[in-house]
Amino acid sequence: MEELHDVQLTEVKPLLTRQNRASLQDVNSNAHHVETAHGVLHVTMRNVGKGNRPTILTYHDVGLNHQSCFNTLFNFEDMKEVMQHFSVLHVDAPGQQDNAPVFPSGYQYPTLEELADMLPPVLSKLQVKSVIGIGVGAGAYILAKLALNKPNLVEGLILINIDPCGKGWMNWAVSKLSSWTSSLVDNIMEHHFTSDELLENKDIIQMLRLHISQDIPQENLALYFSSYENRVDLEIERPVPGLTGSSIVTLRCPVLLVVGDMSPFVDAVVDCNSRLDPSKTTLLKMADCGGLPQVVQPGKLAEAIKYFLQGMGYMPAAGMTRLIRSRSRSASGTSI
């Protein structure tokens, strides 16, 4: 797969307002509640019936649900072109969807590993044979775990802000102290953004803070966040050229890793890239972008997704995209 390492992409940032978010409703969609061994999952299928192509499977980060995490991206014009070729299955983590009931006291929330285990029965129930995953943060970890457990189900992965490592003892202690001195909303905002972005990107920060505090039951949100904070290492390792064997644990499908150059996840994503097969992995670092590239730069991310799908042979190369033009100019020495 042709590399996109450290491509510098810039874009005017759209304003995420409550009015805009309200207008980004699911269209041509069917909602389902699917029972699994670890509880019920709320999922939404869009554009049902796209032949033998894989289904795009999305999984959101903590503090978000499928609408607040992905609607800005999927309603962008270039992404609508992608959806002409694929059905899309959006998954909401348990209790994170709009109007979700509050879990009873003492409810045992699934671990991230168990959340990944909930997906195969959902895909079977909806007769989805294979997927291309798009995950953000906690959702990226869950989809990567799905690909490790069920490699025949996952044809490709687009992982945004993935952190493949569990918390060490010192990080756990710092996180525990922070949970005692800061509110749940503050802790989740610090998960998404650096301190600089929290001060500078005030429109999106205010809108997301309202969403986190008002639209998702706080009890449910705390449980999902706790599962993410208590994740274990994915334990993936880069294959050694010329050395084959079942002992190597890695993602075997094509992978696009995405991170903003001002994101708190830059080091984690670079570390993840170092653990994957370089012949199948692309690292895309988006310029002038922080913790929410799918919200802040949906056009540039849609371009990258189109190019990734074209590389997998699933989309026609209908003309030269802006991303390819940018890469061509960069290769010829022209500044962008």
N, C-alpha and C positions, 0 to 999 in steps of 0.2 A: 504494500500500500504506500502510495506517495506521501511523503511527510509534510506536515504543516507546522513544524516546530517553531514556537515563538513568533507566529504571525501577528503583526501588530494591526489590530482592527479598531477603528474609531467610528463613532456614530453619535448623532445628536440624541440625547436621552429623552424618551417620552415621559410625560408626566402621568404617574399612576394616581388617578383620583378615584374617589368612591363612585362618582358618576360613571367614569369609564369602566370600572370594575363591574358595576351593576349591568352594564350593557353587554359584557362579555359572557353571555349565557351559553350553555351547551345547546347546539343545534343539531338536528338529525341524530339524536342520541337516545339510547335506552339505558335506564338505570337498573341495576340488579343488586340484590343482597344474596351473597353466596355463603352457605354454611361450610366451615372447614373444621379440622380437628382443634384449631386454636381460636375459634370464634368466627364471627360473621364479618365478611368484608363487603363494603359498599364500593361498587365499580360502575363505571359509565362507559358504554360502547358507542363510538361514533363511526359513521360511514361503514355500516355493516356490509360485508360481502364484496371483497376485492380479489376474487379468484384465489389462486394458490399462493399469493404473496404472504409474507409474514405480517403479523399485526404489530403496530407500534404500541408498546406497553410503557406507560409512564408511572413514576412513583415520586411523590413530593417529599420535601424536607420538613423538618420540625417547624412548628409555627405557621404552617401553610396547609392547604388542601389542594386537590387537583385543579380547582378553579383559580385560586389566588396564585398558585405556582406556575401554571401552564397556559392559562387563557390568553395572556398577552402575547405569548409566543405563537400559539396555534391559530390565533385570529389575525396574525400578521400576513400580509398578502403573499409573500414568498412561501410561507408555511402552508397556506391554503393550496398552493400548487402541489406540495408534497402529499397533502391529504386527498388529492384526486387519485392517488395511486395506492393508498393504504387505508385500512381500517385502523382505528385508534382505541385502545382500551386504557382508560384512566383508572387508577386505583387510589382510593383514599385509605390511609392507615386507620385502623379501628378507632372510632370515636372522633375522627378529625373532620369529617364531612360537615357541610352546612346543616344546621338543625339536628345535630347528632344528640341522642339522649346521653345524660351523664351516667358513667359507669357507677355501679353500687360500691359502697365502701368495702374494701378488702378485695376488689377485683384484681386478678393476677394478669397484668398486661403481658402480651407476648414479647419475648426477646427479639432482637433484629434477626437472629437466625430463624426463629419460629415465624416471624413475619414473611421471610423468604419461603419457608415451607408451606405457607398458606397459598402461594401463587399457583403451583401446578394443578391443584383441584379446581381452582377458578378457571384456569385456561381449559381444562378438560370439560368443565360444565358448559362453557361458552363455545366449545368446539374450535378452540384456537390451537393450531398445530405447532406454530413457532412464532417467535417474537423478535423484534429489535427494540431493546430497552432504552428509555431516556429517563435517567434518574438524577435527582439533585440531593446533595448532602446525605442525609440518612437514607433517602430513597436510592441514591447511587450505590451505597453499601449493600442495601437489600437486593438490588438487581444483580450486582456483582456476585453476591452469595448464591442467588438463583442460578447464575451461569456456571458457577463452580459445582453446584449440586446436580444440575440438570443441563449439561452442555448441549445435548441434542435439542433442547427447547429454545436456546438462545442463539440467534444467527449474528447478532451484532449488539454493541453497547455504546451509548453516548452518556458518559458519566461526568456530571458537573459537580465540582467541589467535593470530590470523594476524598475521604480520609480512611485509608485501609488499616490504620493502627488503633488498637485500644488504648485507653489511658494508662500510663504508668502510675506507680504509687504516688509520686510527687504531683503529677497532674491531677490525679484523683483528689488529693488532699486540697490542692488549690481550688478545684471545682467545688468541693464540699464546702469550703470556707465561703466561697462566692455565693453559694446557694443559701447560706445562712444570713448573709449581709445584703443581698440584692434580691429584687423581685424576680418571679418567673419570667415576666416579660423582658426585663433588663437582661437576664441571662441568655434568652433566646436572641435578642437583638445583638448581643455580643458574639453569639454563634454565627450570625449572618454577616456582620460588618466589623471592620477595623474601627478603632477609636476615631481616626481621621474621617472616615466616611460617615460615622454617626454625627459628626459635627457639620459636615459639608453638604450632604445629600438630604436636606431637611424635608423636602416634599415626600419622597419615597419613604423616608424613615418614619414620618408622622403617619402616613397611610398604613404602613405595615404594622406599626405599633397599635393602631386602632383595631386592625384586623385581628392581631394576636390576642388583644385584651377583650374584644367584644364578640367576635364571630365564632370562636371555638371554645367549648366548655373548658375552663381552666384545669379542672380535675383530670380531664381526658388528655389535655395538652401536656400536663406534668408527667403523665405516665409514658407517653411517647418519647418525650425528651429524656426521661430517666433511662428508657431502654437504649436510646442512642448513646448517652453518656456512659453506659455500662457495657458497650459493645466489646468484643474481643478482636484480636488481630485477624485479618483475612488470611494471613499466612501464605500469601502468594509469593512466588519467586521466579526470577527471570530464567528461562531455559538457557542451558549452556549449548552453544553451537556444536553439533556433532555428537552430543550426548543425549540419548533417548532413554526413556524409561518412565514407568508409571509413578515413580516417586516424585516427579516434578509436578507441583501444584501451581497452575497458572490459568489465566483466562485464555481460551483457545479460539475465541471468535475475534473478528476485527473490533477494535476499541478506539473511540474518540474521547480523549480526556480534555475537558474544558475548564478553564479557570480565568477569572479576571486578574489583571496584573496588580490590582490593589485589593484583592480578596484576602481574607485571613487564611485561606486554604492553599495558597501558592506552594508552600513547602510540602504540604501533605500530598498535593497532586503530583508535584515533581517526584516525590518519593514513590508514589504509586507507579508512575511512568518507568522508574528505574527497575521496578519489579516485574514488568510485563515484557512480552516478546516484542522487540523493536520492529520486526517485520510486519506485525499486525496492529501496532499501536501508533496513534497520532496524538501529539500534545498540542493543543491550541490555547495559547495565552492571549486573552483579548485585552487590547490597550484601552486605557481610560475607562476601566470597568472594575467594579468592586464585587460584592458578594452575591449579586443577583443578575447574572448575565442574561438569563432568559426573560427578565423584566426590563432591564436597563438597555440592552442591545438586542432586541428580538430579531431585527433584520439581519444583522451580522451572524447571529447564531443560526438562523434559518438558512443562510447561505452555506455555512459550514455543514449543516445537517444534509442539505441537498447534495453537496459535493461528496460527503461520506457515503450516502446512499447510492450515488452514481458509481462510486468506487466499488460498491458491492454488486453492481450490475442491476439495480432495481429501479433506476430512474433514467429517462432519456437525457442525454446531454443537449438540452434545448438551448443552444447559443452559449456564449461565454458569460458566466456569472460575474458579478462584481468581485467575488472572492478570487476567482481564477485570474481576472484582470489585475487585481492587486498583486497576486503572487508573480504574475508575468512581469509587471513593472519592477517589482523588487528584484527579480532575477536579472533584469537588464540594467539595474543600477539606478532606476528612476525613483526619486523620493515619493512617498505616499503619505 
